[in-house]
């Protein structure tokens, strides 16, 4: 069987439609369908069947798609072994980040990788809902993602998950707020405050639910933003309080102080998600190693902004 056609079958199992496969692989839907028909003839049995106006995999198709993933892993492993033999992690690596970790981590990562000849890293940013991160591994080699501790939103997807850091989420409040002099805050302190929230479906929303449960009432969320810079500007203007990442939010603006919250789990897990075949590439492993090292340095070099410190390099 042709490896490229096997890969198209795998893409269909992950993306769900011939049109999506065609867009992802730079083919026309007709060309994808023709290649799948050739693969069916090679396999000697139906691999797809009609469902409405589209195609879905048969049980044999699903089994072969899983085998296609194994083939892809084996091929990448062989390539990685040859790269190691040559001691040359060359090639392009695509990386998707969400904004806060991208701003604080990626400049240093790319600086560290600049000395690796032949390795090119292309980065872009997006801040999807929690459930959207795993699907993006079909389009990017490395996807930086975040979730709340104890949650496994990408479990069962067969992805390689590389932990980077666990980041506390402090409460950002105006510097002239009644709680600004406290060493910490609690749910009882915060349940009656006006909150600046994140879009529904984003990880931070879970912590607000915990505050509501402990406080016995719903919190008032006046505005919702995905951009931390906007949230911090609203805090400084006295428009509300909000969760602010401790390590990756950068320098805290004037007029804002951060306070740890007690009695509620307030942290997020930051990880790198990679398809298992992609994770075998030496170039990808090299980038992951530098990401992990930079994340460790970020955590270790941190001084809490509310105590007058700031991250140092």
Secondary structure as the mmCIF struct_conf table of DSSP 4:
data_model
#
loop_
_struct_conf.conf_type_id
_struct_conf.id
_struct_conf.beg_label_comp_id
_struct_conf.beg_label_asym_id
_struct_conf.beg_label_seq_id
_struct_conf.end_label_comp_id
_struct_conf.end_label_asym_id
_struct_conf.end_label_seq_id
HELX_RH_AL_P HELX_RH_AL_P1 UNK A 3 UNK A 15
BEND BEND1 UNK A 17 UNK A 17
HELX_RH_AL_P HELX_RH_AL_P2 UNK A 18 UNK A 25
TURN_TY1_P TURN_TY1_P1 UNK A 26 UNK A 26
HELX_RH_AL_P HELX_RH_AL_P3 UNK A 29 UNK A 43
TURN_TY1_P TURN_TY1_P2 UNK A 44 UNK A 44
BEND BEND2 UNK A 45 UNK A 45
STRN STRN1 UNK A 48 UNK A 51
TURN_TY1_P TURN_TY1_P3 UNK A 52 UNK A 53
STRN STRN2 UNK A 54 UNK A 57
HELX_RH_AL_P HELX_RH_AL_P4 UNK A 59 UNK A 86
TURN_TY1_P TURN_TY1_P4 UNK A 87 UNK A 87
STRN STRN3 UNK A 91 UNK A 97
HELX_RH_AL_P HELX_RH_AL_P5 UNK A 99 UNK A 101
HELX_RH_PI_P HELX_RH_PI_P1 UNK A 102 UNK A 106
HELX_RH_AL_P HELX_RH_AL_P6 UNK A 107 UNK A 113
TURN_TY1_P TURN_TY1_P5 UNK A 114 UNK A 115
BEND BEND3 UNK A 116 UNK A 116
TURN_TY1_P TURN_TY1_P6 UNK A 117 UNK A 118
STRN STRN4 UNK A 119 UNK A 125
HELX_RH_3T_P HELX_RH_3T_P1 UNK A 130 UNK A 132
TURN_TY1_P TURN_TY1_P7 UNK A 133 UNK A 133
HELX_RH_3T_P HELX_RH_3T_P2 UNK A 134 UNK A 138
TURN_TY1_P TURN_TY1_P8 UNK A 139 UNK A 139
BEND BEND4 UNK A 141 UNK A 141
STRN STRN5 UNK A 142 UNK A 148
TURN_TY1_P TURN_TY1_P9 UNK A 149 UNK A 150
TURN_TY1_P TURN_TY1_P10 UNK A 153 UNK A 156
BEND BEND5 UNK A 157 UNK A 157
STRN STRN6 UNK A 159 UNK A 174
TURN_TY1_P TURN_TY1_P11 UNK A 175 UNK A 176
BEND BEND6 UNK A 177 UNK A 177
TURN_TY1_P TURN_TY1_P12 UNK A 178 UNK A 181
BEND BEND7 UNK A 183 UNK A 183
STRN STRN7 UNK A 184 UNK A 186
HELX_RH_AL_P HELX_RH_AL_P7 UNK A 187 UNK A 190
TURN_TY1_P TURN_TY1_P13 UNK A 191 UNK A 192
BEND BEND8 UNK A 193 UNK A 193
STRN STRN8 UNK A 194 UNK A 197
HELX_LH_PP_P HELX_LH_PP_P1 UNK A 198 UNK A 199
TURN_TY1_P TURN_TY1_P14 UNK A 200 UNK A 201
BEND BEND9 UNK A 202 UNK A 202
TURN_TY1_P TURN_TY1_P15 UNK A 203 UNK A 204
HELX_RH_AL_P HELX_RH_AL_P8 UNK A 205 UNK A 215
TURN_TY1_P TURN_TY1_P16 UNK A 216 UNK A 216
BEND BEND10 UNK A 217 UNK A 217
HELX_LH_PP_P HELX_LH_PP_P2 UNK A 218 UNK A 219
STRN STRN9 UNK A 220 UNK A 224
BEND BEND11 UNK A 226 UNK A 226
HELX_RH_AL_P HELX_RH_AL_P9 UNK A 228 UNK A 236
TURN_TY1_P TURN_TY1_P17 UNK A 237 UNK A 238
BEND BEND12 UNK A 239 UNK A 239
STRN STRN10 UNK A 241 UNK A 241
STRN STRN11 UNK A 242 UNK A 245
TURN_TY1_P TURN_TY1_P18 UNK A 246 UNK A 248
BEND BEND13 UNK A 249 UNK A 249
BEND BEND14 UNK A 251 UNK A 251
HELX_LH_PP_P HELX_LH_PP_P3 UNK A 252 UNK A 253
TURN_TY1_P TURN_TY1_P19 UNK A 254 UNK A 255
STRN STRN12 UNK A 256 UNK A 262
BEND BEND15 UNK A 263 UNK A 264
STRN STRN13 UNK A 267 UNK A 275
TURN_TY1_P TURN_TY1_P20 UNK A 276 UNK A 277
HELX_RH_3T_P HELX_RH_3T_P3 UNK A 278 UNK A 280
HELX_RH_AL_P HELX_RH_AL_P10 UNK A 282 UNK A 300
TURN_TY1_P TURN_TY1_P21 UNK A 301 UNK A 301
HELX_RH_3T_P HELX_RH_3T_P4 UNK A 305 UNK A 307
TURN_TY1_P TURN_TY1_P22 UNK A 308 UNK A 308
#
